[in-house]
Amino acid sequence: MNGAAARIRGHRARAFPIALALTVLVTLAACNAGGSPAPNPYAPGGAKSPTPTSVPGSPLQGIVTQVDTEGVDKVRGFTIRTSDGVSWTFEIRALENATEFPPAHLVEHKATVTPVRVTFHGEGSTLIADRIEDAG
């Protein structure tokens, strides 16, 4: 092989990674252009409030967004956001499964954004949690 052919081959070898990187960048830009990602129903900031007279069917599933506590051993209530973006607040009195799911475990679910399933009943406009379970 003569010197000119070796130089051309060397230029091609160096140009290939650059061309490949540009192709990947253009492809990624095209994939992201003109569209937006699907909305995350659990994302903060987009929560809707339920109408005061509506009581949803039990159970509900969602992520824990707030825990009302007086300390580790005294959780009074919590709020979940369901996949439709609605936030629901529950009061805790006496859970059927407090041994299997201690109310303080809600703090971990809030931190890890792991869904819970809440079985409840209504007393007027107050939702009372009867049972809380891992939903994930």
Phi, psi and omega in degrees: 000137181276173185295323181294317180295321180294321179293320180296315179298321179296319177296318179297320181296323178282330182283332183300310180298325179293315179297319179297316179297318178296320178298316179297315180298317179295319179296315178296319179296321180293323179294327183268348184287139171075003180221165176234154181295156177300138181294143177271115184295339180267359184295141179292155175096339182254015184290137175263157176259138177290156176290144185302332183270354182271135173238119183287166175285148180260142002272168173241151178234139178183183179264147180281124180251341181205143175232123179265108186224149174259003183154180185302321186264001184227088176263122182269331183186179181198165178235138173240155173245123181277170185296341177273005176088005181270136177263137180232132181252134182240147172260144177251126175244286179224105179283140177296329185238040183298336178286317180284328181226083178299137181307329179296340178295341177300328179298318178295319178297323177295316183292324183264357180055042178262127184295153173237158174246128184242121171263134190208173171222161180256142171234097188067234179264005180265131176263125182252120179286126176262327184208137177234135181222157171295134179254347185276000000 
